[in-house]
């Protein structure tokens, strides 16, 4: 878990979902008022620094700064996009290392609930932390193999279906389906698990969308697209 309190983890996940389409500069501007020393990019070039995980980085920051759940979510979105924690002695820095700077288009501000269960929300947040080091191609391959209606894009083929955000797709699945346990969202005979939702949310934060394949060809299937 990011924090010991499951309700706090649920709030962090809520903020991660709601703010995942904001720009990196938005997060850096807001965080600079709280952890300015930790954002010193000159210090990030030090040879003595070693890399630590996002989970460890947040734990160290919490020793030195009063971070809100919203600010923790901002940090996790940045680490999802390629910012990395570096540490030397007792000092920790959030460094830009081959970061992704996605360009988002305006889409409906839909906000899926991801169940009413704090255990489920914590599981999704934990899975987000676990897959942050994976590149997008690996996540795409894994999720396409796991959810039948998500198809691999065929390059050279023109798709004309409508775009929708990953948030919108998740909300549709929750509206159509049912959480039958803490670990399974059942929809159309598909079992969607927290780690799958985490992979999707990481891809969304990196700028990925869905495009619907027209019904006359494939029914309600989707391909990933990055604009």
N, C-alpha and C positions, 0 to 999 in steps of 0.2 A: 504494500500500500504506500501511497505518497504520504499520507498522514494516518495516525492511529484511529481517528474518528471517522467512521463510515459516512456520517452525514456531511462532513467536511469534504471527503473525497467525492461525494455526489455533487456538491456545489462546484468543485474544481472541474469535474466532467461537464456539468451544465455550461460553465463559462467557456470551456474548450470548444464545445459544440457551437455555442452562440457567436463566438468571436473568431472562429477558424478561417473566415474569409477576409479578415483585416490584413493590412500590409505589415511587413516587418517593422517599418518605420513607426507605425502606430504603437506597436508594443514597446519599441526602444524608447520612444519619446515618453511614454507613461512610466516605464521602469526606471528611466534615468533620474526620476524624482525620488526614487526609493533605494536603488542599489547602484548609484552612479559609479562608485569605486569598482564594483564587480564587472562593469561594462568597459573598463579601460582597455582598448584594443592594443595600445602600445605594450602594456604588461603581458598581453596574450602572446607576444613574440618571444618571451623569455625562454631560454633553453632548459631551465630547470623545471618547467611546468610539466605535469603529467595529466593525462586525460582521465576523467572519472565519469561515471554514468549520470544520467539526468536525475535519477533517484538520489544518488549520493550528493550531487550538486545542490539540489533543493534542501536536503538535510543540513548541509553546511551553511547555506545562505540563511536558513531559519535560526541558526545560532547567533548570527550577527545582525540580522535585519528583521523587522516586524512586517512580514509579508501577509497580505490578504489572500483569500482563496482565488480571487480574481487575478491578482498578480502572479500567483503560482501557475494559473492556467496560461497567462501570457508567456511565461517562461517555457512551459511545456510545448506551446505552439512553436516557439523559436527553436527549441531543440528538435522538434519534429522536422523542421525545415533545414537543419544542418548546423545550427549553433551548437557548440560543445563546451562542456565545463572543463576548465583546467585549474589545477591547484598546485600551490607551492607552500610548504609549511602550513600555516593556518589561514592562508588567503586563497579565495576561490574567485575565478573569473569566468564569465560567460562570453565565449569567443566566437567570432564569425569564421567558420571554416567551410568553404565551398557551400555556402548557404543557398537555398532556393528562394527566389523572390517572385512568387506567383502573382499573376495578373488576373483578378477576378472580375467577372461581369455581374451586373445587378440581377439577382434572382430573388424569388419570394423568400422572405425571412422566416422560413419554417423551422421549427425547433422540436425534433422528436424527443419523446420522454425517455426512451430506453428503460421502460418498465417503471414501476413505483417502488422497486425493491433496492435498498441500499447495497445489499450484497452483489446484485447484478451490476449496479453502477460502478462499484469498486472493482469488480472483475474486468469491466471494460477499460477502466482507467489503468489498471495494472497491465493489461494487454497492450495498451497504447505505449506504455513505457518499455515493454519488452520488444516491440517491433520498431522502435525509433531508429535503431542502427541499420535496419534493412533498407535497401534502396527500393525505389518505386517499382521497378521491373519485377523484383522478387515478390513484392506484395501483390502486384497485379496478377502474376501467374498463380500465386497461391489462392487468391480469392476467386478467380475465374474457375479454378478446379473444384471449388467448394460450393458455389451457388450456381445451379444450372442455368438460370435465366441471364447470368452475366457472361457475355461471350467475348472471346478474344477478337480485337479489331483486325479486319483484313485490310491491309494497306493497298491502296489502288482502287478500292471499292467506295463509291460515293454513297454516303448515308444521308437521308433527308428527314429523319425523325426529329422530334422536338428535344430540346435540351432540358435536363432537370438536375438540380443539385443532389449530392449524395444525401444530404439532410432530408430532401423531399422524398427520395426513394425509401429511406429508412422509415419515415413517417407513414408512407403508404403501407409498408409491410406491417407496421404496428397496428394501423387502422384495420387492415384486412385480416391480420392474424391474431395470435394470442400467446402470451407468455405462459407456457405450461409448466415451467419450473424456473429456478433462478438462472439456469444455464441455457435454456432453449426458448426461442421465439419460433413458434410453429406457424408457417404460412404456406399455403398451397403444397402441403406435404413436404416442404423444405424445413429443415431445422437450422435456424440461424443462431449462432452461438456468440458469446461476448467477444471472443478473439476475432471473429469475422467482422463484427461491428467496429472493433478497434482498428483493424486494417483499413476499413473503408474510411473511417474518420481521419486517419493519418493521411490517406490519399487525398481526401478533401482539403485538408490543411495545406497540402502541397500543390493545390490548384487543379485537381481532377474533377470532372463532371461525368454525368451519364448522357448518352444519346439513345433515344428510343428507336428501335428498329421497327419500321412501319408494319402494321398488323398483317397486311397482305403477303408479307414475306415470312415473318418469324413470330408473330403474336406479340406478347408483352416481354420481349427480350431487350437487353441493353448492352451497349458497348461503352467502355471508358473512353473519354476524350479529354485532352488537355488543350485549352485555347491559348 
